């Protein structure tokens, strides 16, 4: 099965929060309300430095994904 890179999620227990889940490595969840990131898997020490730059890009892509999804919902 091919999985999308990002998925949009919400939860009625957190009505003010909007979550984007990144399904490629590194798997993480970002709350767009406050940009808090929670990794869904253990990150290897040797990968941590490389991930800093990549995470900036991935968080930006998550925002772009959200904006695109909202535009499509409005159509």
SEKEGU-184759 format. One record per atom (N, C-alpha, C, CB): residue number from 1; x, y, z. Coordinates in steps of 0.1 Angstrom, whole numbers, plus 5000, padded with zeros to 4 digits. Each point is the difference from the previous one (the first is absolute). Glycine has a CB too. Example, Ala and Ser with C-alpha at 12.3 -4.5 7.8 and 13.67 -1.06 7.14 Angstrom:
BEGIN
ATOM, nr, X, Y, Z
ATOM, 1, 5132, 4943, 5078
ATOM, 1, 4991, 5012, 5000
ATOM, 1, 5009, 5012, 5000
ATOM, 1, 4981, 4988, 5012
ATOM, 2, 5015, 5023, 4981
ATOM, 2, 5009, 5011, 5000
ATOM, 2, 4992, 5011, 5008
ATOM, 2, 5012, 4994, 4978
This chain:
BEGIN
ATOM, nr, X, Y, Z
ATOM, 1, 5008, 4988, 5000
ATOM, 1, 4992, 5012, 5000
ATOM, 1, 5009, 5012, 5000
ATOM, 1, 4981, 4988, 5012
ATOM, 2, 5016, 5022, 4980
ATOM, 2, 5007, 5013, 4999
ATOM, 2, 4993, 5009, 5011
ATOM, 2, 5007, 4997, 4975
ATOM, 3, 5001, 5008, 5033
ATOM, 3, 4995, 5010, 5010
ATOM, 3, 5004, 5014, 4996
ATOM, 3, 5002, 4983, 5018
ATOM, 4, 4989, 5027, 4985
ATOM, 4, 5003, 5014, 4998
ATOM, 4, 5011, 5004, 5009
ATOM, 4, 4977, 5005, 4992
ATOM, 5, 5030, 5005, 5005
ATOM, 5, 5011, 5006, 5008
ATOM, 5, 4994, 5006, 5013
ATOM, 5, 5015, 5004, 4979
ATOM, 6, 4974, 5003, 5019
ATOM, 6, 4994, 5007, 5011
ATOM, 6, 4985, 4996, 5001
ATOM, 6, 5016, 5019, 4998
ATOM, 7, 4978, 4981, 5014
ATOM, 7, 4986, 4999, 5002
ATOM, 7, 4995, 5010, 5010
ATOM, 7, 5001, 4975, 4994
ATOM, 8, 4987, 5030, 5004
ATOM, 8, 4994, 5010, 5009
ATOM, 8, 4992, 4992, 5010
ATOM, 8, 4999, 5018, 4982
ATOM, 9, 5001, 4987, 5031
ATOM, 9, 4993, 4993, 5011
ATOM, 9, 4994, 5011, 5009
ATOM, 9, 5014, 4979, 4998
ATOM, 10, 4975, 5017, 5008
ATOM, 10, 4995, 5008, 5011
ATOM, 10, 4994, 4991, 5010
ATOM, 10, 4995, 5019, 4985
ATOM, 11, 5001, 4986, 5027
ATOM, 11, 4994, 4992, 5010
ATOM, 11, 4991, 5009, 5009
ATOM, 11, 5021, 4985, 5000
ATOM, 12, 4967, 5010, 5002
ATOM, 12, 4990, 5008, 5008
ATOM, 12, 5004, 5003, 5014
ATOM, 12, 4983, 4990, 4986
ATOM, 13, 5027, 5002, 5019
ATOM, 13, 5005, 5003, 5014
ATOM, 13, 5009, 5012, 5000
ATOM, 13, 4998, 4976, 5005
ATOM, 14, 5007, 5028, 4983
ATOM, 14, 5009, 5012, 4998
ATOM, 14, 4994, 5009, 4989
ATOM, 14, 5020, 4986, 5008
ATOM, 15, 4969, 5020, 4994
ATOM, 15, 4993, 5007, 4990
ATOM, 15, 5007, 5012, 4993
ATOM, 15, 4980, 4993, 5012
ATOM, 16, 5030, 5012, 4995
ATOM, 16, 5008, 5012, 4995
ATOM, 16, 5012, 4995, 4992
ATOM, 16, 4992, 5014, 5019
ATOM, 17, 5011, 4973, 4982
ATOM, 17, 5013, 4995, 4994
ATOM, 17, 4997, 4994, 4986
ATOM, 17, 5009, 4996, 5023
ATOM, 18, 5001, 5006, 4968
ATOM, 18, 5000, 4994, 4987
ATOM, 18, 5014, 4993, 4999
ATOM, 18, 4984, 5018, 4990
ATOM, 19, 5015, 4969, 5007
ATOM, 19, 5012, 4992, 5000
ATOM, 19, 5003, 4996, 4985
ATOM, 19, 4995, 4991, 5023
ATOM, 20, 5018, 5009, 4974
ATOM, 20, 5005, 4994, 4988
ATOM, 20, 5009, 4989, 5004
ATOM, 20, 4999, 5022, 4987
ATOM, 21, 4999, 4966, 5006
ATOM, 21, 5009, 4989, 5003
ATOM, 21, 5008, 4997, 4988
ATOM, 21, 4983, 4990, 5016
ATOM, 22, 5030, 5009, 4986
ATOM, 22, 5010, 4997, 4990
ATOM, 22, 5003, 4985, 5000
ATOM, 22, 5010, 5024, 5001
ATOM, 23, 4987, 4969, 4988
ATOM, 23, 5001, 4986, 5000
ATOM, 23, 5013, 4994, 4995
ATOM, 23, 4976, 5000, 4997
ATOM, 24, 5033, 5008, 4997
ATOM, 24, 5013, 4996, 4996
ATOM, 24, 5010, 5002, 5012
ATOM, 24, 4995, 5006, 4975
ATOM, 25, 5017, 4988, 5023
ATOM, 25, 5010, 5003, 5011
ATOM, 25, 5004, 5014, 4999
ATOM, 25, 5008, 4976, 4999
ATOM, 26, 4993, 5031, 5012
ATOM, 26, 4997, 4996, 5013
ATOM, 26, 4985, 5002, 5003
ATOM, 26, 5023, 5006, 5008
ATOM, 27, 4970, 4984, 4997
ATOM, 27, 4986, 5001, 5002
ATOM, 27, 4997, 5009, 5012
ATOM, 27, 4996, 4977, 4991
ATOM, 28, 4996, 5033, 5007
ATOM, 28, 4997, 5009, 5011
ATOM, 28, 4986, 5006, 4998
ATOM, 28, 5024, 5005, 5003
ATOM, 29, 4971, 5001, 5008
ATOM, 29, 4987, 5007, 5001
ATOM, 29, 5003, 5014, 5003
ATOM, 29, 4987, 4979, 5007
ATOM, 30, 5007, 5030, 4986
ATOM, 30, 5002, 5015, 5003
ATOM, 30, 4986, 5006, 5003
ATOM, 30, 5021, 5001, 4986
ATOM, 31, 4978, 5006, 5025
ATOM, 31, 4988, 5007, 5003
ATOM, 31, 5002, 5014, 4994
ATOM, 31, 4996, 4987, 5022
ATOM, 32, 4996, 5017, 4968
ATOM, 32, 5001, 5013, 4994
ATOM, 32, 4996, 5011, 5009
ATOM, 32, 4996, 4989, 4978
ATOM, 33, 4997, 5008, 5032
ATOM, 33, 4996, 5011, 5010
ATOM, 33, 5012, 5007, 5006
ATOM, 33, 4979, 4988, 5005
ATOM, 34, 5031, 5004, 4998
ATOM, 34, 5012, 5005, 5007
ATOM, 34, 5013, 4995, 4995
ATOM, 34, 4986, 5002, 5020
ATOM, 35, 5014, 4990, 4968
ATOM, 35, 5011, 4995, 4994
ATOM, 35, 5008, 4990, 5008
ATOM, 35, 5002, 5020, 4987
ATOM, 36, 4991, 4974, 5023
ATOM, 36, 5006, 4990, 5009
ATOM, 36, 5002, 4987, 4992
ATOM, 36, 4990, 5010, 5021
ATOM, 37, 5022, 4984, 4979
ATOM, 37, 5003, 4988, 4993
ATOM, 37, 5002, 4988, 5009
ATOM, 37, 5010, 5014, 4982
ATOM, 38, 4984, 4975, 5015
ATOM, 38, 5001, 4987, 5008
ATOM, 38, 5005, 4990, 4990
ATOM, 38, 4982, 5006, 5017
ATOM, 39, 5030, 4988, 4985
ATOM, 39, 5005, 4989, 4991
ATOM, 39, 4993, 4987, 5004
ATOM, 39, 5022, 5012, 4998
ATOM, 40, 4974, 4981, 4992
ATOM, 40, 4993, 4987, 5002
ATOM, 40, 5009, 4988, 5000
ATOM, 40, 4981, 5010, 4989
ATOM, 41, 5032, 4993, 5010
ATOM, 41, 5010, 4989, 5000
ATOM, 41, 5013, 5005, 5007
ATOM, 41, 4990, 4989, 4979
ATOM, 42, 5018, 5002, 5025
ATOM, 42, 5013, 5004, 5006
ATOM, 42, 5010, 5005, 4989
ATOM, 42, 4997, 4982, 5018
ATOM, 43, 5009, 5029, 4984
ATOM, 43, 5009, 5006, 4991
ATOM, 43, 5015, 4996, 5004
ATOM, 43, 4984, 5020, 4995
ATOM, 44, 5023, 4975, 4996
ATOM, 44, 5014, 4996, 5003
ATOM, 44, 5009, 5012, 5002
ATOM, 44, 4997, 4980, 4986
ATOM, 45, 5012, 5019, 5023
ATOM, 45, 5009, 5011, 5003
ATOM, 45, 5007, 5006, 4988
ATOM, 45, 5003, 4990, 5023
ATOM, 46, 5002, 5001, 4968
ATOM, 46, 5007, 5005, 4989
ATOM, 46, 4991, 5007, 4990
ATOM, 46, 5016, 4981, 5003
ATOM, 47, 4971, 5017, 4998
ATOM, 47, 4991, 5007, 4991
ATOM, 47, 4995, 5013, 5005
ATOM, 47, 4993, 4978, 4992
ATOM, 48, 5009, 5025, 5021
ATOM, 48, 4995, 5012, 5006
ATOM, 48, 5005, 5013, 4993
ATOM, 48, 4999, 4988, 5022
ATOM, 49, 5014, 5013, 4975
ATOM, 49, 5005, 5013, 4994
ATOM, 49, 4994, 5002, 4986
ATOM, 49, 5021, 4997, 5014
ATOM, 50, 4978, 4992, 4978
ATOM, 50, 4995, 5001, 4987
ATOM, 50, 4985, 5003, 5000
ATOM, 50, 5017, 4984, 4992
ATOM, 51, 4976, 5012, 5018
ATOM, 51, 4986, 5002, 5001
ATOM, 51, 4996, 5015, 5003
ATOM, 51, 4998, 4977, 5008
ATOM, 52, 5011, 5030, 4999
ATOM, 52, 4997, 5014, 5003
ATOM, 52, 4996, 5008, 4988
ATOM, 52, 5015, 4999, 5019
ATOM, 53, 4993, 5000, 4971
ATOM, 53, 4998, 5008, 4987
ATOM, 53, 4988, 4994, 4993
ATOM, 53, 5024, 5005, 4998
ATOM, 54, 4975, 4981, 5001
ATOM, 54, 4989, 4994, 4994
ATOM, 54, 4987, 5003, 5006
ATOM, 54, 5015, 4982, 4993
ATOM, 55, 4985, 5019, 5020
ATOM, 55, 4987, 5002, 5008
ATOM, 55, 4995, 5014, 4996
ATOM, 55, 5007, 4985, 5019
ATOM, 56, 5001, 5025, 4980
ATOM, 56, 4996, 5013, 4996
ATOM, 56, 4992, 4999, 4987
ATOM, 56, 5020, 5011, 5012
ATOM, 57, 4986, 4982, 4978
ATOM, 57, 4993, 4999, 4987
ATOM, 57, 4987, 4992, 5001
ATOM, 57, 5023, 5000, 4989
ATOM, 58, 4977, 4989, 5019
ATOM, 58, 4988, 4992, 5002
ATOM, 58, 4989, 5007, 5007
ATOM, 58, 5015, 4980, 5001
ATOM, 59, 4988, 5029, 5008
ATOM, 59, 4990, 5008, 5007
ATOM, 59, 4994, 5010, 4990
ATOM, 59, 5012, 4997, 5023
ATOM, 60, 4997, 5009, 4969
ATOM, 60, 4995, 5009, 4990
ATOM, 60, 4991, 4993, 4990
ATOM, 60, 5021, 5014, 5003
ATOM, 61, 4983, 4974, 4993
ATOM, 61, 4992, 4992, 4991
ATOM, 61, 4986, 4996, 5006
ATOM, 61, 5021, 4991, 4989
ATOM, 62, 4979, 5006, 5024
ATOM, 62, 4988, 4997, 5007
ATOM, 62, 4990, 5012, 4999
ATOM, 62, 5013, 4984, 5016
ATOM, 63, 4992, 5028, 4986
ATOM, 63, 4992, 5012, 4999
ATOM, 63, 4994, 5001, 4986
ATOM, 63, 5014, 5011, 5018
ATOM, 64, 4995, 4987, 4972
ATOM, 64, 4995, 5001, 4986
ATOM, 64, 4990, 4989, 4997
ATOM, 64, 5022, 5009, 4993
ATOM, 65, 4980, 4979, 5012
ATOM, 65, 4990, 4990, 4999
ATOM, 65, 4987, 5004, 5006
ATOM, 65, 5018, 4983, 5000
ATOM, 66, 4982, 5022, 5012
ATOM, 66, 4988, 5005, 5006
ATOM, 66, 4992, 5010, 4992
ATOM, 66, 5011, 4995, 5023
ATOM, 67, 4997, 5015, 4973
ATOM, 67, 4994, 5011, 4992
ATOM, 67, 4993, 4994, 4987
ATOM, 67, 5017, 5016, 5009
ATOM, 68, 4990, 4975, 4984
ATOM, 68, 4994, 4994, 4988
ATOM, 68, 4988, 4992, 5003
ATOM, 68, 5023, 4999, 4991
ATOM, 69, 4977, 4994, 5020
ATOM, 69, 4988, 4992, 5004
ATOM, 69, 4988, 5009, 5003
ATOM, 69, 5015, 4982, 5009
ATOM, 70, 4988, 5029, 4998
ATOM, 70, 4989, 5009, 5003
ATOM, 70, 4994, 5007, 4987
ATOM, 70, 5011, 5004, 5023
ATOM, 71, 4998, 4999, 4968
ATOM, 71, 4995, 5005, 4987
ATOM, 71, 4991, 4990, 4993
ATOM, 71, 5021, 5014, 4998
ATOM, 72, 4983, 4974, 5002
ATOM, 72, 4992, 4989, 4994
ATOM, 72, 4987, 4998, 5007
ATOM, 72, 5021, 4989, 4993
ATOM, 73, 4978, 5012, 5020
ATOM, 73, 4988, 4999, 5008
ATOM, 73, 4990, 5011, 4996
ATOM, 73, 5012, 4989, 5019
ATOM, 74, 4993, 5023, 4979
ATOM, 74, 4992, 5012, 4996
ATOM, 74, 4994, 4999, 4987
ATOM, 74, 5014, 5013, 5015
ATOM, 75, 4992, 4979, 4976
ATOM, 75, 4995, 4999, 4986
ATOM, 75, 4988, 4992, 4999
ATOM, 75, 5022, 5001, 4992
